[in-house]
Amino acid sequence: MKKILAVVLALILVAGLYACGAKPEVTPDADSSTSVASEVPAPENPVIRLSTTTSVNDSGLLPYLLPTFEAETGYKVEVQSAGTGAAIQKAIDGNADVILVHAKASEEEFIDGGYGVERLPFMYNYFVIVGPKDDPAGVKDSADAAAAFAKIRESESKFVSRGDESGTHKAELKIWGDDAPDAANDSWYISAGQGMGACLTMASEQQAYCLTDKATFLSMKDELNLDIVLAEGEDMKNTYSLIAVNPEKIDGLNTEGAQAFIDWMLSDEASELIAKYGESEYGVALFNLL
């Protein structure tokens, strides 16, 4: 009888608490509290327009870095990927807040024209020459890139050029020197007008030589029937720079967002991520820090 009475009294007490507006205490689970705490308020102008070369995108570097930047800052980066010439032109046309490119002369011209604030070199990799595994032009014995190109020309072995005014294309033309091949007159020379990934695919299909940044080649090598036939050298160093577009020259820029992106890319955290990128999959980092 006492047990029944105790149960009845307990039920009356609970009913009374609910009648007064009291509710049982609920402890939030760890996952829900963590997700709330990790939310970052979006900045007033949350979209950053990044115009960049294809190599940092095709190599997977940007898709690897941007989720961390966006989660930590609340910004959303819209990536426009093209050859360096086209990437810079987008900024000149007012369609980018910041650029990430790799052609020093073009970058300096961009700044001299008042379009860029400051050139900030921060990382590099190397161009390499890739070609058929049997290396019909004998490029593997070359002393440098210029000698390798001379052998390709002499043997009239197929060569796929970016042909798009990109940083890679400009580096290729510099190696050729004053007497660069002409696709209209040299049947072995193919001017693709395409990005790095598309050119590597074309070179593989046609068993041609190609100048490429090492990072993009390594990220695609399992899909290609090509080998590196001439590896990195000082004449093939490939430096990447960040440049904020000048708000005094172009209206409607997200200058605050551009600076936030630059600051993060130059931070210790981003440097550690860049230094590790590629190690687990390729056994070597795809980009090096200056």
N, C-alpha and C positions, 0 to 999 in steps of 0.2 A: 504494500500500500504506500509506504514511504517513497519507493522508487517511482511509482506512478505520479505521486504528487510532485516530486522533483522535476520530472519531465514536463508536466503541465506548467509549472512555474517558469521553467526555462523558455517554453514556447510563448508564454505571455510576455516575458521580458523582451524577446526578439521582436514580437509584434509591436510592442511599445516603441522600440527604437526606430523601426521603420515608420511608424506613425508620426514620429517627431522629425523625420527627415534624415535620420542617420543611416548610413550605408556601411556594409562591411568593408574594411580596408583591403585594397587590391594592390599587391606589389608588382610593379611593371617588370616584365621579363628583360633580361640583359640585352637581347637583340633590339627591342624597340627603343630602349633608352640610348643605346649606342647610335642608332640611325638618326635619332633626333639631334644628338650632340654633334654628329659629323656633318650636318647640313650647314652649308656656307651661304649666307645671304648673297643674292646676285648683285653685282655692282649696278650702278645707275645706268651705265651703257655696257651691257654684258657681252656684246659680240665683238671679237677681234678678227679683222680680215688679214690673214697671212698669205702673202704671195711668195711662193718658194720654188726652188728647182725640183725637178722630178726625182733626183737621186735620194734626197732625204725622205721622200715619200715612198718611192718604189723599194727602197732598202728596208722599209718598215720602221725607221727611227721615229718619225713623227707619230704614227699610230701607237708606238710604245711609250712615248713621253707625254702626249697630250692628256690622256685620262687623269694622270696624276696632277698636272697643272690645273686642269679644269675643276677637279674635286677640291683642291686646296684653295682656289681663288674665286670660284663661282663664275669665272669667265667661260665663254664658249668660243672656240677657235674655228673659224671657217677657212679651210685650207684650199687655196687655188694653186695647183701644181702645173708648172710649165717649164720650158727652158729658161735659163737666166735672162736672156734678152726679153722674152715675153713677160717674165715675172716682173722685171723692172718696169716695163712699159705699163703694166697694170697699175703700178704705183703712180707713175707719171700721169696716168689718166684719172687718178683719184679713186681707184678701186681697191686700194690696200692701205692698211694702217702701218704695217711693218713688213719688211722683206727679209728672207733668208736665202742667200745666193752665193755663188762661187766663181766670180770672174772679176778680179781686182780692178782691171782697167775700166770695165763697165760700171763697177761700183763707185769708183772715184769720179767718173764722168757724171753719174747720177747725183753725187754730192756737190760737185762743182757747179752743176746746174741749179742748185738750191733746193732740190727735191728731197734730199736725205739729210738727217741731222748729223749722224756720226757713224763711221764704219767701224764695227766692232768684231774683228776676227776672233774666233773662239775655238774652232776645232778644225781638223783636217783628216783626210785620208789620202789615198794615192790613186791615180789613174793607172790602169794596167792595159796591156794589149792582150786580147783574147783571140783565139782562132782555132782552126781545125786541129784535131789531136795529132794528125800526122805532120802538121806544120810545113806545108809545101813550099813556103817562101824562106824557110830556114831562119825564122825570126829569133828562135831561142838562143842563137849564138851572137846576137847583136850586143854591141857595147852600150847602146842607149836607144831611146825611142826614135830619134832621127835616123839612126842607122837601120833600125827595124823597118821604118816606113820606106826607106830607100830600097830595101830588099823586096818589100811588097810591090812597090812600083815597078822594079826591074822584072819581077816574075809575072807581073800583071795578075796577081792573085786578087780575088774579090775582096773588097773592103766596104763595109757599111759605115757611112758617116751619119751623125745626127742631122747635119744640114739645117739646123733650126736656130742658129745664133745663140745656142745655150752655152753655159760655161764649158761644157765638155767639147762642144763643137769649136769654140774659140781656142781651147787648149790644143785640139787636133790641128787647127790651121797654123798655130804657132810652131808646132813640131814640123809640119810640112815646109814651112818657110815661104819664101817668095814664089815658089813654083808649085803651088798646091794643085792637085788634080782637079779636073773639071768633068762633072758627070755627063755633060753634053758631048764631050770629046773622048773621054776615057771610059770605055765600056765596063771595065772592071771596077770602077768607082761608083758606088751607089749612094746617092744623097737621099736619105729617107724622109727627112722633115718630121721625125717622130721622137717621142721620148726615149729614155734609156732602155726601159724594159722592152718596148716594142722593137728597138734596134737590135738588142741581144737576141730576141726571138728570131728576127729576120736573118741575122748572121748565122745562127744555128741552123736554120732551115736551108740556107744557101751555102753553108760551109765557107763562110767569109771571115775575114779579120775585122776587128772592131776595137776602138778605144772606149773604155768604160771606167767609171769609178769602181773601185774594188768592192765596195759595200753592196752595190746593186748586183754585181755579178755573183758574189757569194750567196746573196739571198735568193738567187734564181738558179744556181748552178745545177741543181738536181733536175731541172726542166730543160737543160741545154746540153747539146752535144758539142761543147767547146771546152778548151783548156786555157789557163793563163799561160801565154807563151813568152811574155816579157813582164816581169814583176816591177814593183815600185822602185823608183829612183828619184833623185832630187829634181830631175827635169819633169817629173810627173806628179809632184806634190800638188794637192788639191785642197785649198783653204776655203772654209765657209765663214761668212760674215753675217751679222745681224745689223740692220739699219732701220731706224724709225723714220717714217715719212714726215717731212717738215710741215707742221700746221701753219706756218707763215706762208707757205707756197700753195698748199692744197686745203680747201675748206672741207668741213664735215668729217674730220678724222676722229677716231677713238684714240687720242694721244695717250690718255691715262692707261688704257688697256694695252696699247703697244709697249709702253714702258714697263708695265707689270709683266708682260710676256718676256721682254728682254731681261729684266732683273731676275726672273725665275730661271731662264735658260743659262744665265751666267752664274747662278747660285751653286753652292757646294752640293746641294741635293741633286740638281740636274746633272752636274759634272760627274757625280758617282754613277748615276743611271747611264749616262752616255758612255762612260769608261767601261761599263760592264756589258753593253749591248753587243750581242753576237758571241760572247765567250762560251756560253753553254751550248749553243747550237753549232758554231763553226770552229770553236777552239781558239778564237782570236777576236778581239774587239774590232768592230767595223769602222769605228771613228776614234780618233785620238784628240786629246785636248791640247791646246797651245799653252 
